[in-house]
Amino acid sequence: MLDQQEIRALLKDLESDRVERKASASDKRSIKETICSFANDLPGHGKPGVIFVGADDRGNLTGLSVTDELLKLLANLCGDGSILPKPTAEVDTLQTEDGELAYLLIHPFASPPARFDGRTCVRIGPTTVVASPEDERRLNERRRSSDIPFEMQESPGASLDDVDTEFFQKDYLPLAVADDVLRQNQRSLAQKMTSLRLLSTSGRPTNACLLVMGRDPLRFIPGAYIQFLRIDGSKLTDPIKDEKLISGRLDEVMREIDVVLRLNISTAVRIEGTTTEHRTPDYPLEALRQLARNAVMHRSYEATNAPARIYWFSDRVEIINPGGLFGQVKKENFGKGITDYRNPVVAEAMKTLGFVQRFGMGIPLARKALQENGNPEPVFAFEPVYFGVTLRSRE
């Protein structure tokens, strides 16, 4: 964290691999490229980079009005999913003798590289460029297993034979990396997977790799499945009508969850007159889908054999996942757009595969769908070792 005095000093300093100035926020793409390059921190400063918005190349203020809308726009540049994994950033206003301007403080990513629109951006002096293979090699070497999340650690005993490499090359890679980069790419399969944090620097599959595209994730991560129960009653001891264990490659799991949820929704049909038909589900599919995907994305896979669980009772649906709230997400700010990721590579893969449109919107979208369908507000359970949500059926 930089204090205001340090930030003012950077404003008057020359543009460098830690400082960028923009007269306005009109060129969003250029700002995103710089955000990505600061997150990658190729020079290895280990300090945040700063993007000043409302200053010229010499650090003079341009008279840009710093409004709440501007600050919100800048925050959204980091969280709209075009930069993966999502960078850690702070947005604020800087008061100077000549007036005020906005700034973005971008923290270095612990396990680079980060990508913007499928391209690894890095800072070379005051210029943002696309990383060369040597630049990516340097970024990959930054990772240290003791300092990275469980999902980015290599999985003991796993090899490339345990990974669906055909799926990676034909389906995942074209979605994760820009076309022009792929056309120029002479890297080996292992190099490509390492740059996407799917292999460790020693060449072994990471836990995230097995979750996203493993042939049998349960062999290495015992809790990597969803347990679905349809219960004929309101108590867990009531008879079970249906039971499923959902596991496999991440995209297969997401699609099977959608099918199971859709099949279990009951729809009431009301006829008005002779031709008008009104169909109302007891639960909106979008709310169930968003909450189930959140459970897969945010759950803890480390030191637990417990699955994520979807229990469908006669009067409610309970979705529960191992692991409490993570990082900067607290009970007080939960569901208000604040995001943090226990599993950043899994989150990136869900965005890449199209199961997430924008980070931080799952809970708001679920709430909106429930309200529009006439369901009660969801009830959340915040516990140290698990997170749960209960949805009540529409009357």
Buried (B, 14 or more C-beta within 10 A) or exposed (E): EBEEEEBBEBBEEEBBBBBBBBBEBEEBEBBBBBBBBBBBBBBEBEBBBBBBBBBEEEBBBBEBEBEEEBBEBBBBBBBBBBBBBBBBBBBEEBEBEEBEBBBBBBBBBBBBBBBBBBBBBBBBEBEBBBBEEEBBBBBBEBBEEEEBBBBBBBBEEBEBEBBBBEBBEEBBBEEBBBEEBBEEBEBEBEBBBBBBBBBBBEEBBBBBBBBBBBBEBBBBBEBBBBBBBBBEEEEEEEEEEEEBEBBBBBBBBBBBBBEBBEEBBEEEEEEEEEEEEEEEBBBBBBBBBBBBBBBBBBBBBBEBEBBBBBBBBEEBBBBBBBBBBBEEBEEEEEBEBBBBBBBBBBBBBBBBBEBBEBBBBBBEBBBBBBEEBEBBEBEBEEEEEBBBBBBBBBE
